[in-house]
């Protein structure tokens, strides 16, 4: 092969490989934590097509942020003893049983 033929093959190959690298996502878990509308939109999109988007980085980030938002920060929650938690559950069960 001549130098010209090698260049014809290698240059497009190298350029295509460079194009495959992904830049870091600006849509991080922190982004989705602070942008409720964007998180809900992405979660809806991911739920609508789970087969194609399963494992997609943006879906994972939005799901993680949703899980954190759903639980909330443990530091912000009031302290509860196990006994208080059990009493609260019993009261709730008693209300729903009546």
WOHU-V870182 format. One record per residue. RES is the residue in one small letter. SS is DSSP state (helix for helix, strand for strand, loop for the rest). PSI is psi in degrees with one decimal (NA if undefined). D_CENTER is the distance of its C-alpha to the mean C-alpha in Angstrom with 1 decimal. Layout:
((RES | SS | PSI | D_CENTER) (RES | SS | PSI | D_CENTER))
//
This chain:
((x | loop | 144.9 | 48.8) (x | loop | 166.1 | 49.6) (x | helix | -37.0 | 47.5) (x | helix | -40.5 | 46.8) (x | helix | -39.7 | 45.4) (x | helix | -43.0 | 43.2) (x | helix | -38.0 | 41.8) (x | helix | -32.3 | 41.2) (x | helix | -46.5 | 39.0) (x | helix | -41.2 | 37.3) (x | helix | -50.3 | 36.4) (x | helix | -34.5 | 34.3) (x | helix | -46.7 | 32.7) (x | helix | -43.2 | 31.7) (x | helix | -37.0 | 30.5) (x | helix | -34.8 | 28.3) (x | helix | -37.6 | 26.8) (x | helix | -36.6 | 26.1) (x | helix | -16.3 | 24.3) (x | helix | -17.8 | 21.9) (x | loop | 138.6 | 20.4) (x | loop | 133.0 | 17.1) (x | loop | 156.6 | 17.0) (x | loop | 142.9 | 14.3) (x | loop | 137.7 | 11.6) (x | loop | -13.1 | 12.5) (x | loop | 72.8 | 9.1) (x | loop | 176.8 | 7.8) (x | helix | -41.6 | 6.2) (x | helix | -40.2 | 9.9) (x | helix | -48.4 | 10.3) (x | helix | -26.9 | 8.0) (x | helix | -35.8 | 9.9) (x | helix | -6.4 | 13.1) (x | loop | 86.1 | 12.7) (x | helix | -43.1 | 12.7) (x | helix | -42.8 | 14.1) (x | helix | -39.3 | 11.6) (x | helix | -46.7 | 8.6) (x | helix | -39.2 | 11.0) (x | helix | -44.7 | 12.1) (x | helix | -41.0 | 8.9) (x | helix | -39.2 | 8.4) (x | helix | -44.0 | 12.1) (x | helix | -43.9 | 12.1) (x | helix | -36.6 | 9.8) (x | helix | -28.4 | 12.0) (x | helix | -26.1 | 15.0) (x | loop | 63.0 | 14.9) (x | helix | -27.6 | 13.1) (x | helix | -43.3 | 15.8) (x | helix | -29.4 | 15.2) (x | helix | 4.8 | 11.5) (x | loop | 125.9 | 10.8) (x | loop | -2.0 | 9.2) (x | loop | 134.9 | 8.5) (x | helix | -40.0 | 6.7) (x | helix | -36.9 | 5.7) (x | helix | -42.1 | 4.7) (x | helix | -44.7 | 2.8) (x | helix | -43.2 | 2.0) (x | helix | -39.8 | 3.2) (x | helix | -41.1 | 3.6) (x | helix | -45.0 | 4.2) (x | helix | -39.5 | 5.9) (x | helix | -39.1 | 7.4) (x | helix | -40.7 | 8.7) (x | helix | -44.5 | 10.0) (x | helix | -38.0 | 11.6) (x | helix | -39.5 | 13.0) (x | helix | -38.3 | 14.6) (x | loop | 175.7 | 15.5) (x | loop | 131.1 | 17.1) (x | helix | -27.4 | 19.6) (x | helix | -29.0 | 21.9) (x | helix | -13.3 | 22.3) (x | loop | 144.8 | 23.3) (x | loop | 149.9 | 27.0) (x | loop | 141.6 | 28.4) (x | loop | 138.5 | 29.6) (x | loop | 165.3 | 31.9) (x | helix | -36.2 | 31.6) (x | helix | -44.4 | 34.8) (x | helix | -41.3 | 33.5) (x | helix | -40.4 | 30.4) (x | helix | -42.8 | 32.7) (x | helix | -41.2 | 35.1) (x | helix | -42.6 | 32.4) (x | helix | -41.3 | 31.3) (x | helix | -39.3 | 34.9) (x | helix | -43.4 | 35.6) (x | helix | -38.8 | 32.7) (x | helix | -36.6 | 34.0) (x | helix | -37.0 | 37.5) (x | helix | -39.3 | 36.6) (x | helix | -22.5 | 34.9) (x | helix | -19.6 | 37.8) (x | loop | NA | 40.4))
//
